[in-house]
Amino acid sequence: MLALVDGNNFYVSCERVFRPSLFGRPVVVLSNNDGCAISRSNEAKALGIRMGQPWHEFRHLERTAGVVALSANFELYGDMSHRVMALLGRHAPGQEVYSIDECFLDFQGLPGDLVALMRQVRAEVLQQTGIPVCVGLGPTKTLAKLGNHIAKSAERKPDRYPASQAQVCHLGALSPRQRQVLFTATEVGEVWGIGPQVAARLNAAGVHTVSDLLAHDAAALRQRFSVVLTRTLRELQGTPCLALEDAVQARQQIKCSRSFGASVLDLPSLVEAVSTFASRAAEKLRRQASLAGAVQVYLRTNPFRTHDEQRSRTWTTPLARPTDDTQRLVQAAVRGLEAAYTAGYRYAKVGVTLLDLQAATHCQEELPWIASGNAPAPDRGPLMKAMDAMNQRYGKGTIAVASTGATRPERHWVMRQERRTPRYTTQWDELPEVRA
């Protein structure tokens, strides 16, 4: 039996842990540069604020409805996620962290009342981290995901699902009749893996609910749609088709990009941004024990500023030898930027992508890096480990490549975060204060 545990309105919940005054109020967390809504409290949802809705479209609700809009604080959310996942991992033989706010737990072979256990786990997570979670249980990943949707909806919309299914919904423990009632009340687009376009096609074919999908013939679905949808149907029927992945799969590409807080025209500022993004990508590369064989840089202007002359350019720099060395990756990224840059444009975004990734093995010894004078460069692995350790302990950017401009007081390309709350759990100078 599998469980899908998901943090409720996770980013908003993280903010509320340290600001209890936000409970009961409509709260929205905004994306990079305070662009659009990426997390909403139930109160904000009730006001009609949509996921992904641009901030300027509902900004008036700040004055008329008391909406609290906050800049994304990803450093805080990542640390809180780590705490939640560590707690959840203690209660099951297997765990797959699926995203920053959800994970699968494998209870295969574990006896006892799983609903009671997960209510206990839910209370423990809430007590120790302050994050409310909901749980879906089922014999397959798709059913566990669907159970989680029902558990969250039953708590927020009691008129749609029975109150008994709120917070923890165990589809595997329900009778066929009970499951039928829930599946009839659930739109087919809520099923994991069925996107808006496929849902629209299913609706056009007369499939509107999960019950309608289960009544369909698998062979007909495969012929009209795809093998993927057939696999989803089998999962809904209780046949596992998706295995639990205990180990996080290494990425095939690592990308780091941001839109600027203000347009950038000069090359030195772009070098700072590219150096920063390449450094962050290098840290992620080392974290998954991989090497990069090429570095790609792209830069573009703002397509929404129609009165500006537009330009978009991508440049890939192959490396003589795969590496995870921050300095070498930054050097390659800057070379690519210099090749792609053209003066006179108002650039709005740059990005760095590490390509041709491979596992860090003894290939470093097989292909020596040739430095000046044909002498192999010294092993900088210990230096990279020390740098990562320092940045992890004392905060991101404590040690950085000089070209990032980290010591400069003003970097206009840095994204806007005018509404960001303190990074309470990761920065010493931003720790919360308790006054008697």
C-alpha positions in Angstrom: 0.0 0.0 0.0 1.2 3.5 -0.9 0.6 6.9 0.6 0.9 10.3 -1.0 1.6 13.0 1.6 1.2 16.5 0.4 1.7 19.8 2.2 -1.4 22.0 2.1 -0.8 25.3 0.3 2.8 24.6 1.1 4.5 27.9 0.5 1.7 29.8 2.3 1.9 27.3 5.2 5.6 27.9 5.6 5.0 31.6 5.9 2.3 31.1 8.5 4.6 29.0 10.7 6.6 32.1 11.5 3.7 34.7 11.2 0.7 33.4 13.0 -1.1 36.6 12.2 -1.6 35.3 8.7 -3.9 32.5 9.8 -7.4 33.1 8.6 -6.3 35.8 6.1 -6.1 35.5 2.3 -2.4 35.0 1.6 -0.7 34.6 -1.8 3.0 33.8 -2.5 4.2 35.3 -5.8 6.7 33.9 -8.3 10.1 35.4 -9.2 10.0 39.1 -9.6 6.6 39.1 -7.9 5.0 38.1 -11.2 2.1 35.8 -10.5 0.5 33.6 -7.8 2.2 30.3 -7.2 0.6 29.4 -3.8 -2.7 30.5 -2.3 -4.4 30.0 1.0 -7.9 28.7 1.1 -9.1 32.2 1.8 -7.4 33.5 -1.3 -8.8 30.7 -3.4 -12.3 31.7 -2.1 -11.7 35.2 -3.5 -11.3 33.7 -7.0 -7.5 34.2 -7.2 -6.3 31.6 -9.7 -3.0 29.7 -9.7 -0.6 31.5 -12.1 -2.7 34.7 -12.2 -0.6 37.8 -12.7 -0.2 40.0 -9.6 -1.4 43.1 -11.3 -4.8 41.5 -12.1 -5.6 41.0 -8.4 -3.5 43.7 -6.7 -6.6 45.7 -5.9 -7.7 42.9 -3.5 -4.8 43.9 -1.3 -6.8 47.1 -0.5 -10.4 45.8 -0.8 -10.2 42.3 0.6 -7.1 42.4 2.8 -5.0 40.1 0.6 -1.4 39.6 1.8 1.0 39.1 -1.1 4.5 37.8 -0.3 7.6 37.3 -2.5 8.7 33.7 -2.8 11.2 32.7 -0.1 12.5 29.5 -1.7 15.4 29.1 0.7 12.9 28.9 3.6 10.6 26.6 1.7 13.4 24.2 0.8 14.6 24.0 4.4 11.1 23.4 5.7 10.5 20.7 3.0 13.7 18.9 4.2 12.4 18.9 7.8 9.0 17.5 6.7 10.4 14.8 4.5 12.8 13.7 7.2 9.9 13.3 9.6 7.8 11.3 7.1 10.7 9.1 6.1 10.8 7.6 9.7 7.4 6.0 9.4 7.7 3.9 6.2 10.2 1.3 4.8 10.3 3.2 1.5 10.0 6.9 0.5 10.1 8.7 -2.8 10.3 12.5 -2.5 8.3 13.5 -5.5 8.4 17.3 -5.2 9.2 20.1 -2.6 5.8 19.5 -0.9 4.9 15.9 -1.5 6.3 12.4 -1.2 5.2 8.8 -1.6 5.5 6.4 1.3 5.6 2.6 0.8 3.9 0.5 3.5 4.1 -2.8 1.8 4.1 -5.6 4.4 3.4 -3.2 7.3 0.4 -4.5 9.4 -2.1 -2.3 11.2 -4.6 0.5 10.6 -2.9 2.7 8.1 -5.6 5.4 8.4 -4.9 5.7 12.2 -1.2 5.7 11.6 -1.3 8.4 9.0 -3.5 10.6 11.2 -0.9 10.2 13.9 1.9 11.0 11.4 -0.1 14.0 10.2 -0.4 15.3 13.8 3.3 14.7 14.4 4.3 16.7 11.3 2.0 19.6 12.3 3.3 19.6 15.9 7.0 19.5 15.0 7.0 21.7 11.8 3.7 23.6 11.8 3.0 22.3 8.3 -0.5 20.8 7.7 -0.6 17.9 5.3 -3.2 15.6 3.7 -2.7 11.9 2.9 -4.1 9.7 0.1 -3.7 5.9 0.4 -4.1 3.3 -2.3 -2.5 0.2 -3.9 -1.0 2.3 -6.8 0.6 5.7 -7.2 -2.3 7.0 -9.2 -4.9 5.9 -6.6 -2.8 7.4 -3.8 -2.6 10.7 -5.7 -6.3 10.6 -6.3 -7.0 9.8 -2.6 -4.8 12.8 -1.7 -6.9 15.1 -3.9 -10.1 13.8 -2.2 -8.6 14.2 1.3 -7.7 17.9 0.5 -11.0 18.7 -1.2 -13.1 17.0 1.5 -11.5 19.3 4.1 -11.9 22.5 2.0 -15.3 21.6 0.3 -17.3 19.4 2.6 -20.3 19.5 0.3 -18.4 17.7 -2.4 -17.0 14.7 -0.6 -18.0 12.9 2.7 -16.4 14.6 5.8 -15.0 11.1 6.8 -12.5 11.4 3.9 -11.1 14.7 4.9 -7.3 14.9 5.7 -6.7 11.1 5.2 -8.5 9.1 2.4 -7.7 5.4 2.1 -9.2 4.3 -1.3 -7.8 0.8 -0.8 -9.9 0.3 2.4 -13.3 1.5 0.9 -16.0 -0.8 -0.5 -16.6 -0.7 -4.3 -19.8 1.3 -3.6 -18.0 3.9 -1.5 -15.3 4.3 -4.2 -18.0 4.6 -6.9 -19.5 7.6 -5.0 -16.1 9.3 -4.7 -15.2 8.6 -8.4 -18.5 9.9 -9.7 -17.9 13.2 -7.8 -14.4 13.6 -9.2 -13.7 15.2 -12.6 -11.4 13.1 -14.9 -9.0 16.1 -15.1 -8.1 15.6 -11.5 -6.5 12.2 -12.2 -2.7 12.3 -12.0 -1.2 12.4 -15.6 -4.3 13.7 -17.3 -3.6 17.2 -18.4 -6.1 19.9 -19.6 -5.8 18.9 -23.3 -6.4 15.2 -22.7 -9.2 16.0 -20.2 -10.9 18.2 -22.9 -10.6 15.3 -25.4 -12.0 12.9 -22.9 -14.9 15.2 -22.1 -15.7 15.5 -25.8 -15.8 11.7 -25.9 -18.3 11.6 -23.1 -15.8 10.9 -20.3 -16.4 13.5 -17.6 -15.7 11.7 -14.3 -13.3 9.1 -13.0 -16.2 6.6 -13.0 -16.7 7.3 -16.7 -13.0 6.6 -17.4 -13.2 3.3 -15.4 -16.2 2.2 -17.5 -14.2 2.6 -20.7 -12.5 -0.2 -22.5 -8.7 -0.2 -22.2 -8.2 -1.3 -25.9 -10.4 1.5 -27.1 -8.6 4.1 -25.0 -5.2 2.9 -26.3 -6.4 3.2 -29.9 -8.0 6.6 -29.5 -5.6 8.2 -27.0 -2.3 6.7 -25.9 -0.6 3.9 -24.0 0.0 6.3 -21.2 -3.7 6.8 -20.7 -4.2 3.0 -20.7 -1.5 2.7 -18.0 -3.4 5.4 -16.0 -6.6 3.3 -16.3 -4.9 0.2 -15.1 -3.5 2.1 -12.1 -7.0 3.3 -11.3 -8.2 -0.3 -11.5 -5.6 -1.2 -8.8 -2.8 -2.7 -11.0 0.6 -1.1 -10.2 2.3 0.2 -13.3 4.6 2.9 -11.7 7.2 1.7 -9.3 8.4 3.6 -6.2 11.8 5.3 -6.9 13.7 5.2 -3.6 16.7 7.0 -5.1 16.3 10.4 -6.7 17.0 10.1 -10.4 19.9 12.1 -11.7 18.9 14.9 -14.0 19.9 14.8 -17.6 20.2 18.6 -17.7 20.7 21.2 -15.0 19.3 24.7 -15.6 19.4 27.9 -13.7 17.8 31.1 -15.0 16.0 34.2 -13.8 14.2 37.2 -15.1 15.9 40.4 -14.1 14.4 42.9 -11.6 15.3 45.6 -14.2 16.5 45.6 -17.8 20.2 45.2 -18.3 22.2 46.7 -21.2 25.9 46.3 -20.2 28.0 43.2 -20.5 29.6 43.3 -17.0 26.2 43.0 -15.3 25.3 40.1 -17.5 28.6 38.5 -16.6 27.7 38.8 -13.0 24.3 37.1 -13.6 25.7 34.3 -15.7 28.5 33.7 -13.2 26.0 33.4 -10.4 23.7 31.0 -12.3 26.6 28.9 -13.4 27.8 28.7 -9.8 24.4 27.5 -8.6 24.1 25.0 -11.4 27.6 23.7 -10.5 26.5 23.1 -6.8 23.5 21.1 -8.0 25.7 19.2 -10.4 28.0 18.1 -7.5 25.1 17.3 -5.3 24.0 14.6 -7.8 27.6 13.5 -8.3 27.7 14.3 -12.0 30.0 16.0 -14.5 29.0 18.3 -17.3 30.4 18.1 -20.8 29.0 21.4 -22.2 27.6 24.7 -21.0 24.8 26.5 -22.8 23.9 30.1 -22.2 20.9 32.0 -23.5 19.8 35.6 -23.2 16.8 37.4 -24.4 14.9 40.7 -24.2 11.4 41.1 -22.8 8.9 40.0 -25.5 6.1 42.0 -23.7 8.0 45.3 -24.2 6.8 45.5 -27.8 8.3 49.0 -28.3 11.8 47.6 -27.6 13.9 46.0 -30.3 13.9 42.2 -29.6 16.7 39.7 -29.5 17.2 36.2 -28.3 20.4 34.2 -28.6 21.7 30.8 -27.4 25.4 29.7 -27.3 26.8 26.3 -26.4 30.4 25.9 -25.3 31.7 22.3 -25.3 34.2 21.4 -22.6 37.5 19.7 -23.4 36.9 17.5 -20.4 33.7 16.8 -18.3 33.9 18.7 -15.0 32.0 19.8 -11.9 34.5 22.6 -11.1 32.6 25.9 -10.5 35.5 28.0 -11.9 35.7 26.1 -15.1 32.0 26.0 -15.6 31.8 29.8 -14.9 34.6 30.4 -17.4 32.8 28.4 -20.1 29.5 30.2 -19.4 31.1 33.6 -19.6 32.8 32.7 -22.9 29.3 31.7 -24.3 27.8 34.9 -23.0 30.5 37.0 -24.7 29.8 35.2 -28.0 26.1 35.6 -27.8 26.0 39.2 -26.5 25.2 42.1 -28.8 25.3 45.6 -27.4 22.3 48.0 -27.6 19.6 45.7 -26.4 17.6 45.7 -23.1 18.1 42.2 -21.8 15.5 40.8 -19.4 16.6 37.3 -18.8 19.6 35.0 -19.0 20.1 31.4 -18.2 22.7 28.7 -17.9 22.2 25.0 -18.7 24.7 22.2 -18.0 24.5 19.6 -20.8 25.9 16.2 -21.6 25.8 15.1 -17.9 27.5 11.9 -16.8 28.3 10.2 -13.5 31.4 11.4 -11.8 33.8 8.4 -12.3 37.5 7.7 -12.8 37.2 9.3 -16.3 38.8 12.4 -14.7 42.0 10.4 -14.5 41.7 9.0 -18.0 41.4 12.5 -19.7 43.8 14.8 -17.9 43.0 18.5 -18.0 45.7 20.2 -20.0 46.7 23.6 -18.5 49.3 26.1 -19.5 52.7 24.4 -20.2 50.9 21.1 -20.9 50.9 20.3 -17.2 47.8 18.7 -15.6 45.8 21.1 -13.4 45.7 20.3 -9.7 42.8 18.4 -8.3 40.2 21.0 -7.1 37.7 18.5 -5.8 38.6 19.1 -2.1 38.3 22.9 -2.8 34.8 22.4 -4.3 33.7 20.3 -1.3 35.0 22.9 1.1 33.2 25.6 -0.7 29.9 23.7 -0.7 30.3 22.9 3.0 30.9 26.6 3.8 27.9 27.8 1.8 25.7 25.2 3.3 26.7 26.0 6.8 26.9 29.8 6.6 24.4 30.6 3.8 24.3 30.7 0.0 26.9 32.9 -1.5 29.2 33.0 1.5 32.0 31.9 -0.8 31.6 32.8 -4.5 33.6 33.3 -7.7 34.6 37.0 -7.9 32.9 37.5 -11.3 29.5 37.0 -9.6 29.9 40.5 -8.1 28.6 39.2 -4.8 30.4 41.9 -2.8 28.9 44.8 -4.8 26.2 46.7 -2.9 23.9 47.1 -5.9 23.3 44.5 -8.6 20.3 45.8 -10.7 19.9 42.4 -12.4 18.9 40.7 -9.2 15.2 39.8 -9.2 12.7 41.8 -7.3 11.7 40.4 -3.9 10.2 43.5 -2.3 7.8 41.4 -0.2 10.1 38.5 0.9 10.0 37.5 4.5 13.2 36.6 6.5 14.9 33.3 5.8 14.2 32.3 9.4 15.8 28.9 9.4 18.9 29.3 7.3 20.4 32.8 7.9 21.8 33.7 11.3 21.1 37.4 10.9 17.4 36.6 10.0 16.5 34.3 12.9 13.1 35.1 14.5 13.2 37.0 17.7 11.0 36.1 20.7 10.2 39.0 23.0 8.8 38.3 26.5 
